Amino acid sequence: MVSNPRSDPERMVTAVRHLGPNWYASVMGTAAVATAGAGLPLHLPGLRTACTAVWALSLALLVTLLGARALHWTHHRDQARAHLLDPATAPFYGCLAMALSAVGGGAVTVGRDWIGVQAAVALDAVLFTAGTVIGLAAAVAVPYLMAVRHRTDPSQATPVWLLPLVAPMVSAALGPLLVPHLPPGQARETLLLACFAMFGLSLLATLLMLPLVFARLIAGGSLPLALTPTLFLVLGPLGQSTTAVGTFADVAPGVVPAPYSQAFGVLAVLYGVPVMGFALLWFGLATAHVLRARRHGMGFAMTWWAFTFPVGTCVTGAAALARHTGLVVYGWVSIGLYAVLVGAWAVTAVCTTRGLLSGALLAGPRTAPAVPRPVTGRTTSGAVR
């Protein structure tokens, strides 16, 4: 038997050359299915076990991608630097932070059923800390690169620009899960108010960026077909911020003084209700654009993962409103959105697996073939150089 001259490690190193940070979106979407399902105001037999299994899958995906991206940075530094200097790719570095935080939050939410509370809290603490640090760094570094190196134009604005700005909001929404596991007093209050601060910085930054995206959509026309699914990314800061204020209200009693703990409960409703209303409006607008793009030939791309995590944040946001308002309608909204989330995740996961196995998703960008110059007397005689 003749062995392949290229070893498996060599093939693996070659395969990850074009593996970008956008792949972390698959981890985010998978973790969202797990955590959103566990928070539904619905108790179906086997639902929590299924959510725990999906969380375990998201953890496996995270570990695999961290290893693959380490190979990418080790052996393809030129491509990694090119990603940082590409205005279309650099914002996806926010996905790394969100993937870490999402898997960490899932550990405390459902993973504890399998690995135990102590291990789940320890895992969440590590992933939340790493995700928060990377998210805050991305929220500063990516806009800085866009200002001084990328030379972007308002006509190029897409919802992808929101990704590094939303990362601190994910930490803000998931950080309170660790509050009850800290010593009472200063430690709990510090973490809760730190999460509230990240809520504020992410919200204000998003409010600065979102008008550019909306103006580009209205004045510049529809996005390119492959980018149309990214319209769902706008749901991320909307749903995640609603989730965050609901989580603040859940843990605030006994952590901050009584007037402020009650204020968090008021904020959960007075902020969450109008923002969720706008999120549902945007959901309809984005769906209409996607259906139009599909009619015009939109095929599968990794941007389809935008159908998952942002919708998952709206599921958890609606579930938080159901808890704090007591209204059944928000419970049904969360259940309906979760059905959309599961369907989108299943289709996108199957298409991603198929593209990964075929090698199409890891292939480099296609370049147009060079057009040969016409043969003339001058070219054959060597006069043209």
C-alpha positions in Angstrom: 0.0 0.0 0.0 1.4 3.4 -1.0 1.0 6.1 1.7 -0.2 9.6 0.9 2.9 11.8 0.6 1.0 14.5 2.6 0.4 13.5 6.2 -2.8 14.2 8.1 -1.3 17.1 10.1 -0.1 18.7 6.9 -3.6 18.4 5.3 -5.2 19.9 8.5 -2.8 22.8 8.4 -3.6 23.5 4.8 -7.4 23.1 5.4 -7.5 25.8 8.0 -5.8 28.5 5.9 -9.1 30.2 5.1 -10.9 29.4 8.4 -12.1 32.8 9.5 -13.5 34.1 12.9 -17.0 34.0 11.4 -17.0 30.2 12.1 -17.5 31.0 15.8 -21.1 32.0 14.8 -21.9 28.2 14.6 -20.9 27.9 18.3 -23.1 30.8 19.2 -26.1 29.5 17.4 -25.8 26.1 18.8 -25.4 27.4 22.4 -28.4 29.6 21.8 -30.6 26.6 21.0 -29.6 25.1 24.4 -30.0 28.1 26.7 -33.1 29.5 25.0 -34.9 26.1 25.2 -34.1 25.8 28.9 -35.7 29.2 29.6 -39.0 28.6 27.8 -42.2 28.9 29.9 -43.0 25.4 28.6 -42.3 22.0 30.2 -42.0 19.2 27.6 -40.7 15.8 28.6 -37.1 15.4 27.4 -36.7 19.1 26.4 -34.1 19.9 29.1 -32.1 16.7 28.3 -32.1 17.7 24.6 -31.0 21.2 25.4 -28.2 19.8 27.6 -27.1 17.6 24.7 -27.1 20.6 22.3 -25.0 22.5 24.9 -22.5 19.7 25.0 -22.3 19.9 21.2 -21.6 23.6 21.4 -18.8 23.0 23.9 -17.3 20.4 21.5 -17.6 22.8 18.6 -15.9 25.5 20.7 -12.9 23.3 21.6 -12.5 22.2 18.0 -12.6 25.7 16.6 -10.2 27.1 19.2 -7.8 24.4 18.1 -8.3 25.0 14.4 -7.9 28.8 14.8 -4.7 28.2 16.8 -3.4 26.3 13.9 -4.5 29.1 11.6 -2.7 31.8 13.6 0.4 29.6 14.0 0.8 28.5 10.3 -1.0 31.2 8.4 -0.2 34.5 10.1 -0.3 36.4 6.8 -4.0 35.3 6.3 -4.8 36.1 9.9 -3.4 39.6 9.6 -5.3 40.0 6.3 -8.5 39.1 8.2 -7.8 41.8 10.8 -7.3 44.4 8.0 -10.3 43.4 6.1 -13.4 45.5 7.0 -15.7 42.7 6.0 -13.9 40.1 8.3 -12.5 42.0 11.3 -15.9 42.6 13.0 -16.3 38.8 13.2 -13.7 38.8 16.0 -16.6 39.7 18.2 -18.0 36.3 17.6 -15.1 34.7 19.5 -16.0 36.6 22.6 -19.7 35.8 22.3 -19.1 32.1 21.6 -17.0 31.9 24.8 -19.6 33.6 26.9 -22.5 31.7 25.4 -21.0 28.3 26.1 -20.1 29.4 29.6 -23.6 30.6 30.3 -25.0 27.4 29.0 -22.8 25.5 31.4 -24.6 27.1 34.4 -28.0 27.0 32.7 -28.1 23.3 31.5 -24.6 21.9 31.5 -24.7 21.5 35.3 -27.1 18.6 34.8 -24.3 16.5 33.4 -21.1 18.0 34.8 -22.3 19.2 38.2 -22.8 22.6 39.6 -19.3 23.2 40.8 -17.7 22.2 37.5 -20.3 24.2 35.6 -19.6 27.4 37.6 -15.8 27.0 37.2 -16.2 26.5 33.5 -18.5 29.5 33.2 -16.1 31.7 35.3 -13.2 30.9 32.9 -15.2 31.3 29.7 -17.1 34.4 30.9 -13.9 36.1 31.9 -12.1 35.3 28.7 -15.1 36.2 26.6 -15.6 39.5 28.5 -11.9 40.5 28.1 -11.9 39.7 24.4 -15.3 41.3 23.8 -14.2 44.6 25.4 -10.9 44.5 23.4 -12.8 43.9 20.2 -15.3 46.7 21.0 -12.4 49.1 21.0 -9.9 47.6 18.5 -12.3 46.8 15.6 -13.8 50.3 15.4 -10.3 51.8 15.8 -9.1 49.7 12.8 -12.2 50.7 10.9 -11.3 54.4 11.5 -7.5 54.3 10.8 -6.8 51.3 8.6 -10.0 50.0 6.8 -11.0 53.3 5.2 -14.7 52.2 5.1 -17.5 54.2 3.5 -21.0 54.7 4.9 -22.3 53.0 1.7 -20.5 49.8 2.8 -22.3 49.6 6.2 -23.8 46.2 7.0 -25.2 44.7 10.2 -21.8 42.8 10.5 -20.4 46.1 11.9 -22.5 45.5 15.0 -20.8 42.3 16.0 -17.9 43.6 18.1 -20.2 46.1 19.8 -22.7 43.5 20.8 -20.1 41.2 22.5 -20.2 43.2 25.8 -24.0 43.0 25.8 -23.7 39.2 25.8 -21.4 39.3 28.8 -23.9 41.7 30.5 -26.7 39.3 30.0 -24.8 36.1 31.0 -22.6 37.5 33.8 -25.5 37.7 36.4 -25.7 33.9 36.3 -22.5 33.9 38.3 -23.7 36.4 40.9 -25.4 33.9 43.2 -22.2 31.8 43.3 -20.1 34.7 44.6 -19.7 35.6 48.3 -22.4 37.9 49.5 -21.7 41.6 49.6 -19.1 43.5 47.6 -18.3 40.7 45.2 -21.9 40.2 44.1 -22.8 43.8 43.8 -19.6 44.6 41.8 -20.2 41.9 39.2 -23.9 42.9 38.8 -23.0 46.6 38.4 -20.1 45.7 36.1 -22.6 43.8 33.9 -24.9 46.9 34.0 -22.0 49.0 32.8 -21.4 46.7 29.9 -25.1 46.9 29.1 -24.8 50.6 28.9 -21.6 50.8 26.8 -22.9 48.2 24.3 -26.3 49.8 24.0 -24.9 53.3 23.4 -22.4 52.0 20.9 -25.1 50.1 19.1 -27.3 53.2 19.0 -24.4 55.1 17.2 -23.9 52.3 14.7 -27.4 51.2 13.9 -28.5 54.4 12.1 -25.6 53.8 9.6 -26.9 50.3 8.9 -30.5 51.5 8.5 -29.6 54.5 6.3 -27.5 52.1 4.1 -30.5 49.8 3.7 -33.0 52.6 2.9 -30.8 54.8 0.8 -28.4 52.2 -0.8 -30.9 49.5 -1.6 -30.9 45.8 -0.6 -27.8 44.1 0.6 -25.9 41.7 -1.7 -27.7 38.3 -1.7 -25.0 36.5 0.4 -25.2 39.3 3.1 -29.0 39.5 3.3 -29.2 37.1 6.2 -27.0 39.5 8.3 -30.0 41.7 8.7 -31.0 39.3 11.4 -27.9 40.4 13.4 -29.7 43.6 14.3 -32.0 41.4 16.5 -28.9 40.5 18.6 -28.5 43.8 20.6 -32.3 44.1 20.8 -33.0 40.7 22.2 -29.9 40.5 24.3 -30.4 43.8 26.0 -34.0 42.8 26.8 -32.6 39.5 28.2 -30.0 41.5 30.2 -32.4 43.8 32.0 -34.6 40.8 32.8 -31.6 39.0 34.3 -30.6 42.0 36.3 -34.1 42.1 37.8 -33.9 38.4 38.6 -30.7 38.6 40.7 -30.8 42.2 42.0 -32.9 41.5 45.2 -30.5 41.1 48.1 -27.5 42.1 45.9 -28.1 45.9 45.7 -30.1 48.1 48.1 -33.9 47.9 48.0 -34.6 51.0 45.9 -32.2 50.0 43.2 -33.3 46.3 43.1 -36.9 47.5 42.6 -35.7 49.9 39.9 -34.2 46.9 38.0 -37.6 45.3 38.0 -39.2 48.4 36.6 -36.4 48.7 34.0 -37.0 45.1 32.8 -40.6 46.1 31.8 -40.3 49.7 30.8 -37.2 49.0 28.6 -38.0 45.5 27.5 -41.5 46.0 26.2 -40.7 48.7 23.6 -37.4 47.2 22.5 -39.1 43.8 22.0 -41.7 45.5 19.9 -39.0 47.0 17.7 -37.3 43.6 17.5 -40.5 42.0 16.2 -40.8 44.8 13.6 -37.2 44.3 12.5 -37.8 40.5 12.4 -40.6 41.1 9.9 -38.5 43.5 7.8 -35.5 41.1 7.7 -37.7 38.2 6.9 -39.2 40.0 3.9 -35.7 40.9 2.6 -34.5 37.3 3.0 -37.6 35.9 1.1 -36.9 38.4 -1.7 -33.2 37.4 -1.8 -34.2 33.7 -1.9 -36.4 34.4 -4.9 -33.5 36.1 -6.6 -31.2 33.0 -6.1 -29.7 33.4 -2.7 -27.8 30.2 -1.9 -26.3 28.9 1.3 -23.4 30.8 2.9 -22.0 30.9 6.4 -24.0 34.1 6.9 -27.0 31.8 7.4 -25.9 31.4 11.0 -27.3 34.9 11.5 -30.7 33.2 11.6 -29.8 31.5 14.9 -28.1 33.4 17.7 -29.9 36.7 17.2 -33.3 34.9 17.2 -32.2 33.1 20.3 -31.7 36.4 22.1 -35.2 37.4 21.2 -36.5 34.0 22.7 -34.8 34.7 26.0 -35.9 38.3 25.9 -39.5 37.4 25.4 -39.2 34.7 28.1 -37.8 37.4 30.5 -40.8 39.7 29.7 -43.2 36.7 30.4 -41.6 36.3 33.8 -41.7 40.0 34.8 -45.0 41.0 33.3 -46.9 37.8 33.9 -48.4 38.1 30.4 -49.1 34.8 28.6 -48.6 36.5 25.2 -44.9 36.9 25.8 -44.6 33.2 26.6 -46.2 32.3 23.3 -43.9 34.8 21.5 -40.9 33.0 23.0 -42.2 29.6 22.1 -43.0 30.7 18.5 -39.5 32.3 18.1 -37.9 29.2 19.5 -39.6 27.1 16.8 -38.1 29.4 14.2 -34.7 29.1 15.9 -34.7 25.3 16.0 -35.7 25.1 12.4 -33.1 27.6 11.2 -30.4 26.0 13.3 -31.2 22.5 11.9 -31.2 23.7 8.2 -28.0 25.8 8.7 -26.2 23.0 10.6 -27.0 20.4 7.9 -25.9 22.8 5.1 -22.7 23.7 7.0 -21.8 20.0 7.6 -22.4 19.3 3.9 -20.2 22.2 2.8 -17.5 21.2 5.3 -17.4 17.6 4.2 -17.2 18.6 0.5 -14.5 21.2 1.2 -16.4 24.0 -0.3 -16.6 26.1 2.8 -12.9 25.9 3.6 -11.8 26.6 0.0 -10.1 29.9 -0.7 -11.8 32.8 -2.5 -12.3 32.2 -6.2 -10.3 34.4 -8.5 -11.2 35.0 -12.1 -8.9 33.3 -14.6 -6.4 35.5 -16.4 -7.4 36.4 -19.9 -4.7 35.5 -22.4 -3.3 38.3 -24.5 -3.9 38.0 -28.2 -1.0 36.6 -30.1 0.6 39.2 -32.4 3.8 39.6 -34.3 5.1 41.8 -31.5 4.3 39.3 -28.7 5.8 36.4 -30.6 9.0 38.4 -31.4 9.4 39.3 -27.7 8.9 43.0 -28.2 6.1 43.2 -25.6 7.5 42.6 -22.0 
